[in-house]
Amino acid sequence: MKNVGRATVPRAIAGLSAQAIEAAERIQPVVVETPVEQIKDLVPDMGAEVFFKLENLQKTGSFKLRGASNKILSLSPDQAAQGVIAASNGNHGLGVAAAAREAGIAAEVYVSNHVSASKTRRIEEYGARIQRIGNDPLEAELAARAAAGEQDKVFISPYNDVEVIAGQGTIAVELLRQLPQLDAVFVAVGGGGLVGGIGAHMKCASPQTEVVGCWPKNSPVLYESIQAGRILDVAEEATLSESTAGGLEPGSVTLGICSYVIDSSILVSETEILDAMRRVRAMKGWVIEGAAAVALAAFLKNTERYRGKRVAVVICGANVSEKVLSALG
């Protein structure tokens, strides 16, 4: 684990932390400050204080509303009048659609053909238009960015956007207010916007807190890219963690951010993800999405390392597709 003092934090990371603090004030009228709940008896003789940061209770059922709201509320009047375009596996599209409706601006969301009908229907219910492009999330993302350029509209990336990342970092701002002493935080990783925002603020406001990046073994794109020091095209397999699946846009800012802010990395199997989802349902009656279960599964396979520690697990969402619900049983 690497810990750094405030004086050694790179300017870009310190700036992102400051932006997260500003974003927390900016988005406060339109998001929920989600609660933190201590969870006991996850495993016998757990030996750690474990808290869930309940982003599953956020409006739209996911943390993604934070970044989308911060981006949309940062638009100039001319940009807002043009409308926005986004690309999404589902949750980001919901966030953009909800934030755009709140702000009274038009939104169009590009999704790949693997995104469930229930998720696209919910996006449309918020008033956004859907465009289906290809079978890969990155293909839809690149098409959306190209369309935004052609139409002179702002493209809202699910992760490759500093204002979106700062919005996700508001979770850390809240978390440190709720749990001032925190030894570790477990965060699922897809494109890196969530862990990048949380990690950047932790590095400045609570450098002793270990930032643990958590991946499904079946989709470790950013993990492998960090190891290589460059964005890779990594073969993926189907995963219950649908909202973290997909490749990275070339040049994504999250590669450098996450390389710095993630202290340790844990990869989990599909069996471990499913077990974590079932464990939460049995204990609390909650259905959490696969990405949230990735973070919990990473903690569960490393409980001994965190004995005597105070740990937070970010339960990043509760939007589950029909396919994942069927696997959950």
C-alpha positions in Angstrom: 0.0 0.0 0.0 1.3 3.5 -0.9 0.4 6.5 1.3 1.3 10.0 0.3 1.4 13.3 2.1 -0.6 16.3 0.9 2.6 18.1 -0.2 3.6 15.2 -2.6 0.2 14.9 -4.3 0.5 16.0 -8.0 -1.2 19.2 -8.9 -3.7 17.5 -11.2 -4.8 15.1 -8.4 -5.0 18.0 -5.9 -7.0 20.0 -8.5 -9.4 17.1 -9.0 -9.9 16.9 -5.2 -10.7 20.6 -5.1 -13.2 20.1 -8.0 -14.9 17.3 -6.1 -15.4 19.7 -3.1 -16.9 22.3 -5.5 -19.0 19.7 -7.2 -20.5 18.5 -3.9 -21.9 22.0 -3.4 -23.0 22.3 -7.0 -25.0 19.1 -7.2 -26.4 19.1 -3.7 -29.8 20.3 -4.8 -30.3 17.4 -7.3 -28.7 14.3 -5.6 -29.2 12.4 -2.4 -26.5 12.4 0.2 -26.5 8.6 0.6 -26.2 7.0 4.0 -23.5 4.9 5.4 -24.5 1.8 7.3 -22.4 -0.5 9.4 -22.7 -4.1 8.3 -22.0 -6.8 10.8 -21.7 -10.6 10.5 -20.8 -10.6 6.9 -18.5 -13.5 7.8 -17.9 -15.3 11.1 -15.3 -13.5 13.3 -14.8 -10.8 10.7 -12.6 -8.7 12.9 -13.1 -5.4 11.0 -15.6 -2.5 11.1 -17.3 -2.6 7.7 -19.5 0.1 6.4 -21.5 0.2 3.1 -21.8 3.6 1.3 -25.2 3.1 -0.1 -25.2 4.6 -3.6 -27.8 2.0 -4.4 -30.2 4.5 -2.7 -29.1 7.3 -5.0 -31.7 8.7 -7.4 -31.7 6.6 -10.6 -30.3 3.7 -8.4 -26.6 4.5 -9.1 -23.8 6.9 -8.3 -23.6 7.9 -12.0 -26.1 10.8 -11.3 -23.4 12.6 -9.5 -20.9 12.9 -12.4 -23.6 13.6 -14.9 -25.2 16.3 -12.8 -21.8 18.0 -12.2 -21.1 18.0 -15.9 -24.5 19.3 -17.0 -24.6 22.0 -14.3 -21.1 23.1 -15.5 -22.3 23.8 -19.1 -22.4 27.3 -20.5 -25.9 28.6 -21.6 -24.9 28.1 -25.3 -23.8 24.5 -24.6 -26.9 23.7 -22.7 -29.1 25.1 -25.5 -27.4 22.7 -28.0 -28.2 19.6 -25.9 -25.8 16.8 -24.9 -24.8 13.3 -26.2 -23.6 10.5 -24.0 -22.7 6.8 -24.2 -23.5 4.3 -21.6 -23.8 0.7 -20.4 -27.0 1.9 -18.7 -26.3 3.7 -15.5 -24.5 6.7 -17.0 -27.3 7.1 -19.5 -29.8 7.1 -16.7 -27.8 9.7 -14.9 -27.4 11.9 -17.9 -31.0 11.6 -18.8 -32.2 12.5 -15.3 -29.7 15.4 -14.9 -30.7 16.7 -18.4 -34.4 16.6 -17.6 -33.7 18.4 -14.3 -31.8 21.1 -16.2 -34.4 21.3 -19.0 -32.0 20.4 -21.8 -32.1 17.7 -24.5 -30.1 14.5 -24.2 -29.3 11.6 -26.6 -27.7 8.4 -25.3 -25.8 5.9 -27.4 -25.9 2.3 -26.1 -24.6 -1.0 -27.5 -26.9 -3.8 -28.4 -26.0 -5.7 -25.3 -27.6 -3.1 -23.0 -30.9 -4.5 -21.6 -34.3 -3.3 -22.8 -35.3 -2.4 -19.3 -32.3 0.0 -18.9 -32.9 1.7 -22.2 -36.6 2.0 -21.4 -35.8 3.7 -18.2 -33.5 6.1 -20.0 -36.3 7.0 -22.4 -38.7 7.5 -19.5 -36.4 10.4 -18.4 -36.9 12.0 -21.8 -33.6 11.1 -23.5 -33.4 9.6 -27.0 -31.7 6.3 -27.5 -29.3 5.3 -30.3 -28.2 1.7 -30.5 -24.8 1.2 -32.1 -22.9 -2.1 -32.4 -22.3 -4.9 -29.8 -19.5 -3.3 -27.8 -19.7 -0.5 -25.3 -16.6 1.2 -26.7 -18.0 1.1 -30.2 -21.1 3.0 -29.0 -18.9 5.4 -27.0 -16.7 6.3 -30.0 -19.8 6.7 -32.2 -21.4 9.0 -29.7 -18.2 11.2 -29.4 -18.1 11.4 -33.2 -21.8 12.4 -33.4 -21.3 15.1 -30.8 -18.4 16.6 -32.8 -20.4 16.6 -36.0 -23.4 18.2 -34.3 -21.4 20.7 -32.1 -22.8 19.2 -28.9 -21.1 18.4 -25.6 -20.2 14.7 -25.3 -20.5 13.4 -21.7 -18.2 10.5 -21.3 -19.0 8.0 -18.6 -15.4 8.3 -17.3 -13.1 10.2 -19.7 -14.1 13.7 -18.4 -12.6 15.5 -15.4 -16.0 17.1 -14.5 -17.7 13.7 -14.5 -14.8 12.3 -12.4 -15.1 15.2 -9.9 -18.8 14.5 -9.6 -18.1 10.9 -8.7 -15.5 12.2 -6.2 -18.3 13.8 -4.2 -18.8 10.3 -2.7 -15.5 10.6 -1.0 -16.4 14.1 0.2 -19.5 12.7 1.9 -17.8 9.5 3.1 -15.1 11.4 5.0 -17.8 13.6 6.6 -19.6 10.4 7.7 -16.6 8.4 8.6 -13.7 10.7 9.4 -11.3 7.9 10.3 -11.2 5.3 7.5 -8.5 2.8 6.8 -9.6 1.5 3.4 -12.3 2.0 0.8 -13.2 -0.7 -1.8 -14.4 0.6 -5.2 -15.4 -1.3 -8.3 -13.6 -0.2 -11.5 -14.7 -0.1 -15.1 -13.6 3.0 -16.9 -12.1 4.4 -13.7 -14.2 7.5 -13.2 -15.6 6.4 -9.8 -12.3 5.2 -8.3 -10.5 8.1 -9.9 -12.7 10.7 -8.3 -12.9 8.9 -4.9 -9.1 8.2 -4.9 -8.1 11.8 -5.9 -10.0 13.3 -2.9 -8.8 10.6 -0.5 -5.1 11.3 -1.5 -5.6 14.9 -0.4 -8.1 14.7 2.4 -7.3 11.3 3.9 -4.0 10.0 2.5 -3.8 7.2 5.1 -7.0 5.7 3.5 -6.1 2.8 1.2 -7.9 3.0 -2.1 -8.6 -0.6 -3.3 -9.6 -1.0 -6.9 -11.8 -4.0 -7.5 -12.3 -5.7 -10.9 -14.2 -8.7 -12.3 -11.6 -11.2 -13.6 -13.7 -11.4 -16.8 -13.3 -7.6 -17.6 -10.0 -6.3 -16.3 -9.3 -3.7 -19.0 -8.1 -0.8 -16.9 -6.2 -3.1 -14.5 -4.2 -4.6 -17.4 -3.7 -1.1 -18.9 -2.3 0.2 -15.6 0.1 -2.7 -15.5 1.2 -2.0 -19.0 1.3 1.8 -18.6 -0.8 2.3 -21.7 -4.4 1.6 -22.8 -4.8 -2.0 -24.1 -7.4 -3.8 -26.1 -8.1 -6.6 -23.6 -10.2 -9.6 -24.4 -13.3 -9.8 -22.1 -15.7 -12.4 -21.1 -19.3 -12.0 -20.0 -19.6 -10.7 -16.4 -22.3 -10.1 -13.9 -20.7 -6.7 -13.4 -22.3 -5.4 -16.5 -21.8 -1.7 -15.7 -18.0 -2.1 -15.5 -17.6 -4.0 -18.8 -16.1 -2.5 -21.9 -12.9 -1.1 -23.3 -11.3 2.3 -22.7 -11.4 5.2 -25.0 -8.0 6.0 -26.5 -6.3 8.7 -24.4 -8.6 8.4 -21.4 -7.5 10.6 -18.5 -8.4 7.9 -16.1 -5.3 5.8 -16.9 -3.0 8.3 -15.3 -5.4 9.3 -12.5 -6.0 5.7 -11.5 -2.4 4.6 -11.8 -1.7 7.2 -9.1 -4.7 6.9 -6.8 -5.2 3.1 -6.6 -3.1 1.7 -3.8 -4.0 -2.0 -4.3 -6.0 -4.1 -6.8 -8.1 -7.2 -6.4 -9.7 -9.3 -9.1 -12.7 -11.5 -8.3 -14.4 -14.4 -10.1 -18.0 -14.6 -11.3 -18.7 -17.1 -8.5 -17.4 -14.6 -5.9 -19.5 -11.8 -7.4 -22.6 -13.9 -7.3 -21.9 -15.0 -3.7 -21.6 -11.4 -2.6 -24.9 -10.5 -4.3 -26.6 -13.4 -2.6 -25.1 -12.6 0.7 -26.4 -9.1 0.7 -29.8 -10.2 -0.3 -29.9 -12.8 2.4 -28.7 -10.4 5.1 -30.5 -7.2 4.1 -33.1 -8.1 1.5 -31.3 -5.8 -1.0 -30.7 -6.6 -4.6 -27.4 -4.9 -5.6 -25.9 -4.8 -9.0 -22.9 -6.9 -10.0 -20.5 -3.9 -9.9 -21.4 -3.3 -6.3 -20.9 -6.9 -5.5 -17.4 -6.8 -7.1 -16.3 -4.4 -4.4 -17.8 -6.5 -1.6 -16.4 -9.7 -3.1 -12.9 -8.1 -3.1 -13.3 -7.4 0.6 -14.7 -10.8 1.4 -11.7 -12.6 -0.1 -9.3 -10.4 1.9 -10.9 -10.1 5.3 -7.9 -11.3 7.3 -5.8 -8.5 5.9 -8.2 -5.9 7.2 -8.7 -7.3 10.7 -8.9 -4.4 13.2 -9.4 -1.9 10.4 -12.3 0.4 9.6 -13.4 -0.3 6.0 -15.9 1.2 3.6 -17.4 -0.7 0.6 -19.0 1.5 -2.1 -22.3 -0.1 -3.0 -22.3 1.7 -6.3 -25.8 0.8 -7.6 -28.9 -1.4 -7.6 -29.8 -1.5 -11.3 -29.9 -5.2 -12.3 -30.7 -6.5 -15.8 -33.1 -9.4 -16.3 -30.1 -11.6 -17.3 -28.3 -10.9 -14.0 -31.5 -11.3 -12.0 -32.0 -14.7 -13.5 -28.4 -15.8 -12.5 -29.1 -14.5 -9.0 -32.0 -17.0 -8.7 
